[in-house]
Amino acid sequence: MKAYAAQQKRPAAERDRLIAEHIEVARRISMRMARRCPDWISRDDLVSAALLGLTEAAERYDPTRNEPFISFAEKRIRGAVLDELRRGDIMPRRARQMARKIGATIQDLEKQTGQTPSDEEVAAKLGVPVEEYKTELEQLVHVTVGALEPGDEGSTTQHGHESPEAETARRQAMAKVRAALPKLPQRDLLVLGLYYNEELTYHEIAQVLGVTTSRVCQLHGRAIARLRSEIGGAESEAEAA
C-alpha cells in the first residue's frame, strides 16, 4: 500500500522526465530484440510496446527500494516487448512440433552415418522437397523468440520484480539449454553463439561463415531444432528414470 501511495503522489512531471530521459534506451532494447525476429514482424509495434513498458516503469518505480530506475525500466521494457511478440506468435504449436520432428530426424541420421546430414538427406528422410524443408527451417526461427533469453520478464510482481516461481522456472529452463548445448555440432554452436552471445545480425554471421544470409537463417533454425530435440530427449530420459 505504501508503494502504491508513493506512486500516486509522484508528480506527473517526474514521471514525464523519466520517460523523456530513457526513450532512447527503450528504442535501443526493442531494436536489439527485433534483430532476432522475422522481417514480417513490425518494428514499429515492438518500439511502441517498449515505450509502453517504459511508461509503466515510470509510473510504478519506487525509489525507496534502492534499485536504479534504469535496471527497473529495462525489465519492464523487455517484458512488454516479449508480450507483444507472444501475441504475434500465430503458429507456435505446429512450429514446435516441426522443430522436434526435424531435430529427431537429424539425430537419427547422425547416429546412422556418424556425420552431420545434408539438407537433402534430412528432407528425404522427412519425405518433403528440400525447398519445403528449408522454408520450415526459416519459419522455426520465429519460435526461438525469447526461447534462449535468460531475462524473460513475463511473470513479475506488481513492483516489476520477477516472481520466485518465474525465477525458478527460468533457471531450470536455462539449465536444460546449457546441458544440451555441448551435444550440438560445432557449427550449430558457432551460429547460436554468434547470434545470442555476440548479437551479430544474420548478415554479419553470413560474412563470418562465408554463406548467404538466407542460409544463416536456415542454419539457425536447424540448430534450434536440434537443441529442442536434445532438451526433449533429456526430459524423456528423466521421466523414464
C-alpha positions as CSV (number, residue, x, y, z in Angstrom):
1,M,0.0,0.0,0.0
2,K,2.9,2.4,0.8
3,A,4.4,1.8,-2.6
4,Y,1.1,2.3,-4.3
5,A,0.5,5.5,-2.4
6,A,4.0,6.7,-3.3
7,Q,3.2,6.1,-7.0
8,Q,0.0,8.1,-6.7
9,K,1.9,11.0,-5.1
10,R,4.6,11.1,-7.7
11,P,4.3,14.3,-9.8
12,A,3.4,13.9,-13.4
13,A,6.4,16.0,-14.2
14,E,8.7,13.4,-12.6
15,R,7.1,10.6,-14.5
16,D,7.4,12.5,-17.7
17,R,11.1,13.3,-17.0
18,L,11.9,9.6,-16.5
19,I,10.2,8.7,-19.8
20,A,11.9,11.5,-21.8
21,E,15.3,10.7,-20.4
22,H,15.0,7.0,-21.3
23,I,13.2,6.9,-24.6
24,E,16.4,6.1,-26.5
25,V,17.0,3.2,-24.1
26,A,13.6,1.7,-24.8
27,R,14.1,2.1,-28.5
28,R,17.5,0.5,-28.4
29,I,16.2,-2.5,-26.4
30,S,13.3,-3.0,-28.9
31,M,15.6,-2.8,-31.9
32,R,18.1,-5.2,-30.4
33,M,15.3,-7.7,-29.8
34,A,13.9,-7.0,-33.3
35,R,17.2,-8.2,-34.8
36,R,16.2,-11.7,-33.8
37,C,12.8,-11.6,-35.3
38,P,11.4,-12.4,-38.8
39,D,11.1,-9.5,-41.2
40,W,7.3,-9.6,-41.2
41,I,7.1,-8.6,-37.5
42,S,6.5,-4.9,-37.3
43,R,9.5,-3.0,-35.8
44,D,7.1,-0.1,-35.1
45,D,4.9,-2.4,-33.0
46,L,7.9,-3.5,-31.0
47,V,9.1,0.1,-30.4
48,S,5.5,1.0,-29.3
49,A,5.5,-1.9,-26.9
50,A,8.9,-0.8,-25.5
51,L,7.6,2.7,-24.9
52,L,4.6,1.3,-23.2
53,G,6.9,-0.7,-20.9
54,L,8.9,2.4,-20.2
55,T,5.7,4.4,-19.3
56,E,4.6,1.7,-16.9
57,A,8.1,1.6,-15.4
58,A,8.0,5.4,-14.8
59,E,4.6,5.1,-13.2
60,R,5.4,2.2,-10.9
61,Y,9.0,3.0,-10.0
62,D,9.6,3.1,-6.2
63,P,12.9,4.8,-5.4
64,T,12.7,3.6,-1.8
65,R,13.6,0.1,-3.0
66,N,17.2,1.3,-3.8
67,E,17.1,-0.1,-7.3
68,P,18.3,2.2,-10.1
69,F,15.5,3.3,-12.4
70,I,17.4,2.1,-15.5
71,S,17.5,-1.5,-14.1
72,F,13.8,-1.5,-13.2
73,A,12.8,0.0,-16.5
74,E,14.9,-2.4,-18.6
75,K,12.9,-5.3,-17.1
76,R,9.6,-3.7,-17.9
77,I,10.6,-2.8,-21.4
78,R,11.9,-6.3,-22.2
79,G,8.8,-7.8,-20.7
80,A,6.5,-5.6,-22.7
81,V,8.3,-6.4,-26.0
82,L,8.2,-10.1,-25.3
83,D,4.5,-9.9,-24.5
84,E,4.0,-8.2,-27.9
85,L,6.0,-11.0,-29.6
86,R,3.9,-13.7,-27.9
87,R,0.7,-12.0,-29.0
88,G,2.0,-12.2,-32.6
89,D,3.0,-15.8,-32.4
90,I,0.4,-17.3,-34.8
91,M,1.7,-20.8,-35.1
92,P,3.6,-21.9,-32.0
93,R,2.2,-25.4,-31.7
94,R,2.7,-26.5,-35.2
95,A,6.2,-24.9,-35.4
96,R,7.3,-26.5,-32.2
97,Q,6.1,-29.9,-33.4
98,M,8.1,-29.4,-36.6
99,A,11.2,-28.4,-34.6
100,R,11.0,-31.6,-32.6
101,K,10.4,-33.7,-35.7
102,I,13.3,-32.1,-37.6
103,G,15.6,-32.3,-34.6
104,A,14.8,-36.0,-34.1
105,T,15.4,-36.8,-37.8
106,I,18.8,-35.1,-37.8
107,Q,19.8,-37.0,-34.7
108,D,18.7,-40.3,-36.2
109,L,20.7,-39.6,-39.4
110,E,23.7,-38.6,-37.4
111,K,23.6,-41.9,-35.5
112,Q,23.3,-43.9,-38.7
113,T,26.1,-42.1,-40.7
114,G,28.3,-40.7,-37.9
115,Q,28.3,-37.3,-39.6
116,T,26.1,-34.2,-39.9
117,P,23.4,-34.9,-42.6
118,S,22.9,-32.5,-45.5
119,D,19.7,-30.7,-46.1
120,E,18.9,-33.0,-48.9
121,E,19.3,-36.1,-46.7
122,V,17.1,-34.6,-43.9
123,A,14.4,-33.6,-46.4
124,A,14.4,-37.1,-48.0
125,K,14.1,-38.7,-44.5
126,L,11.1,-36.3,-43.8
127,G,9.6,-37.1,-47.2
128,V,9.4,-33.5,-48.3
129,P,11.1,-31.4,-51.1
130,V,14.3,-29.8,-50.0
131,E,13.0,-26.3,-50.6
132,E,10.0,-27.0,-48.3
133,Y,12.4,-28.3,-45.6
134,K,14.5,-25.1,-45.9
135,T,11.3,-23.0,-45.6
136,E,10.4,-24.9,-42.5
137,L,13.8,-24.1,-41.0
138,E,13.4,-20.4,-41.7
139,Q,10.0,-20.4,-40.0
140,L,11.4,-22.1,-37.0
141,V,13.4,-19.0,-36.2
142,H,10.2,-17.3,-35.1
143,V,9.7,-20.0,-32.4
144,T,13.0,-19.1,-30.9
145,V,11.9,-15.6,-30.0
146,G,12.6,-15.3,-26.2
147,A,13.4,-19.0,-26.1
148,L,17.0,-18.5,-25.3
149,E,16.6,-15.2,-23.5
150,P,17.7,-15.5,-19.8
151,G,15.9,-12.3,-19.0
152,D,12.3,-13.2,-19.9
153,E,10.4,-10.9,-17.6
154,G,7.0,-12.3,-18.5
155,S,5.9,-13.0,-14.9
156,T,6.7,-10.2,-12.5
157,T,5.3,-8.9,-9.2
158,Q,3.5,-5.5,-9.1
159,H,6.8,-3.8,-8.4
160,G,8.4,-5.2,-11.6
161,H,10.4,-7.9,-9.9
162,E,10.4,-11.5,-11.2
163,S,8.3,-13.7,-9.1
164,P,10.0,-16.6,-7.3
165,E,8.1,-19.1,-9.4
166,A,9.1,-17.4,-12.6
167,E,12.7,-17.1,-11.5
168,T,12.8,-20.9,-10.7
169,A,11.3,-21.8,-14.0
170,R,13.7,-19.6,-15.9
171,R,16.7,-21.1,-14.2
172,Q,15.5,-24.6,-14.8
173,A,14.9,-23.8,-18.5
174,M,18.4,-22.3,-18.9
175,A,20.0,-25.2,-17.1
176,K,18.4,-27.5,-19.7
177,V,19.7,-25.4,-22.5
178,R,23.2,-25.3,-21.1
179,A,23.2,-29.1,-20.6
180,A,22.1,-29.7,-24.2
181,L,24.5,-27.2,-25.9
182,P,27.6,-29.4,-25.7
183,K,25.8,-32.1,-27.6
184,L,25.3,-29.9,-30.7
185,P,27.7,-29.9,-33.7
186,Q,30.4,-27.2,-33.6
187,R,28.8,-25.3,-36.5
188,D,25.5,-25.1,-34.7
189,L,27.2,-23.9,-31.5
190,L,29.0,-21.2,-33.6
191,V,25.8,-20.0,-35.1
192,L,24.0,-19.8,-31.8
193,G,27.0,-18.2,-30.1
194,L,27.4,-15.5,-32.7
195,Y,23.6,-14.8,-32.7
196,Y,22.8,-14.9,-29.0
197,N,26.1,-14.1,-27.3
198,E,27.8,-11.8,-29.8
199,E,24.4,-10.4,-31.0
200,L,25.5,-10.4,-34.6
201,T,22.9,-10.0,-37.3
202,Y,22.3,-12.7,-39.9
203,H,24.2,-10.6,-42.5
204,E,27.2,-10.4,-40.2
205,I,27.1,-14.1,-39.4
206,A,26.9,-14.8,-43.1
207,Q,30.1,-12.8,-43.6
208,V,31.8,-14.8,-40.9
209,L,30.7,-18.2,-42.3
210,G,31.0,-17.3,-45.9
211,V,27.4,-18.2,-46.8
212,T,24.3,-16.3,-47.7
213,T,22.1,-14.5,-45.2
214,S,19.2,-16.9,-46.0
215,R,21.5,-19.8,-45.3
216,V,22.3,-18.4,-41.9
217,C,18.6,-18.2,-41.1
218,Q,18.3,-21.9,-42.1
219,L,21.3,-22.9,-40.0
220,H,19.8,-21.0,-37.1
221,G,16.5,-22.9,-37.4
222,R,18.3,-26.2,-37.7
223,A,20.4,-25.5,-34.6
224,I,17.2,-24.6,-32.6
225,A,15.5,-27.8,-33.9
226,R,18.5,-29.9,-32.7
227,L,18.6,-28.0,-29.4
228,R,14.9,-28.6,-28.7
229,S,15.3,-32.3,-29.6
230,E,18.2,-32.7,-27.2
231,I,16.2,-31.0,-24.4
232,G,13.1,-33.1,-25.2
233,G,15.2,-36.3,-25.2
234,A,16.8,-35.4,-21.8
235,E,13.3,-34.8,-20.3
236,S,12.0,-38.1,-21.6
237,E,15.0,-39.9,-20.1
238,A,14.5,-38.2,-16.8
239,E,10.8,-39.2,-16.7
240,A,11.6,-42.8,-17.6
241,A,14.1,-42.9,-14.8
